[in-house]
Amino acid sequence: MAGLYIHIPFCKSRCIYCGFYSSTMLPLRERYVDALCREMELRSQFPPSSYGESKLKTVYLGGGTPSLLTREQLQKLFLYINKVYGMEECGEVTIECNPDDVTDDFVDTLRLLPVNRVSMGAQTFSNERLRFLHRRHNAHQVSEAVERLRKGGIGNISIDLMFGFPQQSLQEWQQDIRQAIDLGVEHISAYSLMYEEETELYRLREKGLHEYAPVSDELAQQMFETLTNLLTENGFEHYEISNFARLQQNGTSWRSRHNSSYWQGIPYIGIGAAAHSYDIHTRSWNVSDINAYIAAIENNTLPSEQEVLDDQTRYNDLITTAMRTREGICLQQLSEPFKSYLLKAANRSIQQGLLQIDNHQLHLTRKGIFISDDIMSDLIYL
């Protein structure tokens, strides 16, 4: 499954928690889209076949806020995707959006595109907490957006939720989860509020302000357990640490095919400022500067760096990706030195009931998921 990721870094304003590369320079959108199209042409000598497949299987427009692009800009982007890579075998085409961007006009635009999946940043159904995050939308706009998307023919909707707000109670978090379930969406991603360096939220916490203090580890764990319990009780499959997909009647689920390729170590192509690419043997990344990115592409130069991956790096990548999934790591696919190392390193966690082996698959247990970062650090090959 060769996947294509396109980074759209534009935001009308910055949320205080976001550590992703973004830009509020909206007047650059036209030049940036032209640069994206040109980068695809420059990379055309590296077709999806060099990433394991002859055709793209998934496309993902992430950000930033892709829904800030105009109809004409989105149409041009998909025209070039199809022209350069071909979309005949694309089973999943996702676009991220903000709830307040889902207008009737935006839905009409989606009808003209091959988009069949929408990922929407809801975060919370509390207007107070949305203001805390500096989000643009209000809680009511989330349900309005879902309704508009359904009427527009989008049958696969994912929403993001966030928990662990300062002074947030377990009951308030339960209410958020139930409101998300009631929307009837196919997929829910849920993340603990993170205080990443270089973000406004981190700087405010460092000032010692009480209203920005994180919740206790004990409460955060209770919130995660509540999330898992409520979603699994209501027909969702917990298939990755932060991701839940609604089960279908035929036994399959609405897993994100594109994101699953990351966790399974399947190659992908990244286009745009700060985008990453991976082809098993190498990993590359574009410059995280929109002006430098555009300037390089307009000069017919790829603004990227690359590293060649050795066996140890590929093993460590496997630990930090596949171990996040419900299935975990297939021990039979590891070479003997790394298999022996992994089993030895995992032994203590297995004894503590944090890891488990089933049919040659080493995976996190329910108990181990919440402290997965600590477990995975113990499995890294040093």
C-alpha positions in Angstrom: 0.0 0.0 0.0 1.8 3.1 -1.2 0.4 6.2 0.5 0.7 9.8 -0.3 0.7 12.5 2.4 0.4 16.2 1.5 1.0 18.7 4.2 -1.1 21.9 4.1 0.4 24.0 6.9 -2.0 27.0 6.8 -4.0 28.0 9.9 -6.1 31.1 10.5 -4.6 31.1 14.1 -2.4 28.9 16.2 -3.8 26.6 18.9 -1.8 26.9 22.1 -1.0 23.1 22.2 0.0 22.5 18.6 3.6 21.4 17.9 3.1 20.6 14.2 4.6 22.9 11.6 2.1 25.5 10.6 1.8 29.0 9.1 -0.7 31.8 9.3 0.5 33.3 6.0 -2.7 32.6 4.1 -1.7 34.9 1.1 0.9 32.2 0.2 -1.7 29.5 -0.4 -1.7 29.9 -4.2 2.1 29.8 -4.5 2.3 26.9 -2.1 -0.2 24.8 -4.0 1.8 25.5 -7.2 4.9 24.3 -5.3 3.1 21.1 -4.2 2.2 20.3 -7.8 5.7 21.0 -8.9 7.2 18.9 -6.2 5.1 15.9 -7.3 6.5 16.4 -10.8 10.1 16.7 -9.5 9.5 13.4 -7.6 7.9 11.7 -10.5 11.2 9.8 -11.1 10.4 8.0 -7.8 6.9 6.5 -8.6 4.9 4.6 -6.0 6.4 1.4 -7.4 9.7 2.3 -5.7 7.6 2.5 -2.5 6.3 -1.0 -2.9 3.2 -0.6 -5.2 2.6 0.5 -8.8 -0.3 2.8 -7.8 -1.3 4.8 -4.8 -3.6 3.1 -2.3 -4.3 6.0 0.0 -4.1 9.8 0.0 -4.1 12.0 3.0 -4.3 15.8 3.1 -3.2 16.9 6.6 -2.1 20.1 8.3 -2.5 22.6 9.4 -5.9 23.1 8.0 -6.4 21.7 4.4 -10.0 23.0 4.5 -8.6 26.5 4.2 -7.7 25.9 0.5 -10.1 27.2 -2.1 -12.1 25.0 -4.4 -9.9 25.8 -7.3 -6.7 25.0 -5.3 -8.0 21.7 -4.1 -9.2 20.7 -7.6 -5.7 21.6 -9.0 -4.0 19.5 -6.3 -6.1 16.4 -7.0 -5.6 16.9 -10.8 -1.9 16.7 -10.3 -2.1 13.8 -7.9 -3.9 11.8 -10.5 -1.7 13.1 -13.3 1.6 12.2 -11.6 0.7 9.1 -9.5 -2.7 7.9 -10.7 -5.6 7.3 -8.3 -7.3 4.4 -10.0 -6.6 2.1 -7.0 -7.1 4.7 -4.2 -9.5 3.2 -1.7 -9.2 5.9 0.9 -8.8 9.7 0.3 -8.8 11.7 3.5 -8.9 15.5 4.1 -8.6 17.1 7.5 -10.8 20.0 8.4 -12.0 22.3 11.1 -15.7 22.1 12.0 -16.3 25.7 11.2 -14.9 25.3 7.7 -17.6 22.7 6.9 -20.0 25.0 5.1 -22.4 24.1 2.3 -19.9 25.5 -0.1 -17.1 23.3 1.3 -19.3 20.2 1.1 -20.2 21.1 -2.5 -16.4 21.2 -3.2 -15.9 17.8 -1.7 -18.5 16.4 -4.1 -16.2 17.5 -7.0 -13.2 15.7 -5.4 -12.3 12.0 -4.9 -12.4 12.5 -1.1 -14.3 9.8 0.7 -13.1 10.3 4.3 -13.0 13.4 6.5 -11.0 13.8 9.7 -12.2 16.7 11.9 -10.6 18.3 14.9 -13.5 18.4 17.4 -11.2 18.1 20.5 -14.0 18.8 23.0 -17.7 19.6 23.3 -17.1 22.2 26.0 -17.0 25.8 24.7 -15.0 26.8 27.7 -12.2 24.3 26.9 -12.4 25.2 23.2 -11.6 28.8 24.1 -8.8 27.6 26.3 -7.2 25.8 23.3 -7.8 28.9 21.1 -9.9 26.8 18.7 -12.0 28.7 16.2 -15.1 26.6 16.3 -17.8 26.1 19.0 -19.2 22.8 20.2 -22.5 23.1 18.3 -20.6 23.4 15.0 -19.2 19.9 15.3 -22.7 18.2 15.1 -23.6 20.7 12.3 -20.5 19.7 10.4 -21.2 16.0 10.7 -24.8 16.5 9.5 -23.6 18.5 6.5 -20.9 15.9 5.6 -23.5 13.1 5.7 -25.9 15.0 3.4 -22.9 15.6 1.1 -22.3 11.8 0.8 -19.3 11.4 3.2 -19.8 8.0 4.8 -16.5 7.8 6.7 -16.0 10.5 9.3 -13.3 10.6 12.0 -13.1 13.1 14.8 -10.3 14.0 17.2 -10.9 14.3 20.9 -8.6 15.6 23.7 -8.6 14.9 27.4 -6.5 15.9 30.4 -7.4 19.6 30.4 -6.4 21.5 33.5 -9.2 21.1 36.1 -11.2 18.8 33.9 -13.2 16.2 35.8 -13.7 12.6 34.9 -17.4 13.3 34.6 -16.8 16.1 32.0 -14.6 13.7 30.0 -17.3 11.0 30.0 -19.8 13.6 28.7 -17.4 14.4 25.8 -17.0 10.7 24.9 -20.8 10.1 25.0 -21.4 13.1 22.7 -18.8 11.8 20.3 -20.5 8.4 20.3 -23.9 10.0 19.7 -22.6 11.6 16.5 -22.4 8.2 14.9 -19.0 8.8 13.4 -16.9 5.8 12.1 -13.7 6.7 13.8 -12.4 8.5 16.9 -8.9 9.5 17.7 -8.2 10.6 21.3 -5.1 12.2 22.8 -4.0 13.4 26.1 -3.3 17.2 26.2 0.5 17.4 25.7 2.7 20.3 26.8 5.2 20.2 24.0 8.2 22.5 24.0 8.0 25.6 21.8 4.2 25.7 22.2 2.3 28.5 23.9 0.7 26.0 26.3 4.2 24.8 27.4 5.3 28.4 28.1 2.2 29.2 30.1 2.7 26.1 32.3 6.3 27.0 32.9 5.2 30.3 34.4 3.5 28.3 37.1 0.0 29.5 36.4 -2.5 27.2 38.1 -5.0 27.4 35.3 -2.5 25.7 33.0 -1.4 22.9 35.4 -1.7 19.4 34.0 -4.0 16.8 35.6 -2.4 14.1 37.7 -1.1 10.9 36.2 -3.7 9.0 38.2 -6.6 11.0 36.7 -5.1 10.9 33.2 -5.0 7.1 33.5 -8.6 7.0 34.7 -9.6 9.1 31.8 -7.9 6.8 29.3 -9.5 3.7 30.9 -12.9 5.4 30.7 -12.3 6.2 27.1 -11.4 2.6 26.3 -14.3 1.2 28.2 -17.0 3.5 26.8 -15.9 3.2 23.2 -15.4 -0.6 23.2 -18.8 -1.0 24.9 -20.3 1.0 22.1 -19.0 -1.0 19.2 -15.5 0.5 18.6 -12.3 -1.5 18.1 -9.3 -0.2 20.0 -6.8 -0.9 17.2 -4.0 1.5 18.0 -3.1 3.3 21.2 -5.0 6.5 20.4 -7.3 5.3 17.7 -10.7 3.6 17.8 -12.7 2.4 14.7 -16.4 1.4 14.7 -16.9 -2.2 13.9 -19.0 -3.1 10.9 -21.6 -5.9 10.6 -19.2 -8.0 8.4 -16.6 -8.1 11.2 -14.3 -5.5 9.7 -13.9 -2.0 11.1 -13.4 1.6 9.9 -9.7 1.7 10.6 -7.7 4.5 9.0 -6.0 2.7 6.1 -3.5 5.5 5.6 -2.4 5.9 9.2 -2.2 2.1 9.5 0.4 2.0 6.8 2.7 4.1 9.0 2.4 1.7 11.9 2.9 -1.3 9.7 6.1 0.1 8.2 4.6 0.4 4.7 6.3 3.0 2.4 4.8 6.4 1.8 5.5 9.6 0.0 5.3 13.0 1.7 4.8 16.2 -0.2 5.0 19.8 1.2 6.9 21.7 3.9 7.9 19.5 6.8 6.5 16.3 5.1 8.4 13.0 5.5 8.8 10.1 3.1 9.8 6.5 3.7 10.7 3.7 1.4 12.0 1.0 3.9 15.7 1.7 2.9 15.7 5.5 3.4 13.8 8.3 5.2 13.6 11.9 4.0 12.1 15.1 5.2 11.4 18.5 3.6 12.4 21.7 5.2 10.1 23.0 7.9 9.9 26.5 6.5 7.2 27.5 4.0 9.2 30.3 2.4 12.3 28.1 2.0 10.2 25.3 0.7 8.5 27.4 -2.0 11.8 29.1 -3.0 13.6 25.7 -3.5 10.7 24.2 -5.5 10.5 27.3 -7.7 14.2 26.8 -8.3 13.4 23.1 -9.3 15.2 21.8 -6.2 13.9 19.3 -3.7 14.3 20.9 -0.3 14.8 17.7 1.6 17.4 15.8 3.6 17.7 12.0 3.7 19.1 9.3 5.9 19.9 5.7 4.9 18.3 3.3 7.4 20.5 0.5 8.9 19.1 -2.7 10.4 19.2 -1.3 13.9 17.3 1.8 13.0 14.6 -0.2 11.2 14.2 -2.4 14.3 13.8 0.7 16.5 11.3 2.1 14.0 9.3 -1.1 14.3 9.2 -0.8 18.1 7.8 2.7 18.0 5.3 2.0 15.2 4.0 -1.6 15.2 4.1 -1.8 19.0 1.4 0.9 19.0 -1.1 -1.4 17.3 -3.4 -4.0 18.6 -1.6 -6.7 16.7 1.9 -5.6 17.8 5.1 -7.1 16.3 5.3 -10.4 14.4 8.3 -12.2 15.9 8.6 -14.5 12.9 9.4 -11.5 10.7 12.4 -10.5 12.8 15.9 -11.8 12.1 17.3 -14.0 14.9 19.6 -11.4 16.6 16.8 -8.8 16.9 14.2 -11.4 17.9 16.4 -12.7 20.7 17.1 -9.1 21.8 13.5 -8.2 21.8 12.4 -11.3 23.8 15.0 -10.7 26.4 14.2 -7.0 26.7 10.4 -7.7 26.8 10.7 -10.4 29.5 10.1 -8.2 32.5 7.1 -6.5 30.9 5.7 -9.9 30.0 6.1 -11.0 33.6 4.4 -7.8 34.8 1.4 -8.4 32.5 2.2 -5.4 30.3 3.2 -7.3 27.2 1.8 -10.6 25.9 2.7 -13.1 23.1 -0.2 -14.6 21.1 0.5 -16.7 17.9 4.0 -15.2 17.6 2.7 -11.7 18.0 4.2 -9.6 20.8 1.7 -6.9 21.8 0.7 -4.5 24.6 -1.9 -5.7 27.0 -4.7 -3.4 28.2 -2.6 -2.8 31.3 0.4 -1.9 29.3 -1.1 0.6 26.9 -1.2 3.6 29.2 2.5 3.3 29.9 3.4 2.3 26.4 6.2 4.9 26.0 8.1 3.5 28.9 7.7 -0.1 27.7 8.8 0.8 24.1 11.9 2.6 25.5 12.9 -0.6 27.2 12.7 -2.5 23.9 14.8 -0.1 21.9 18.1 -1.5 20.6 20.9 0.7 22.1 
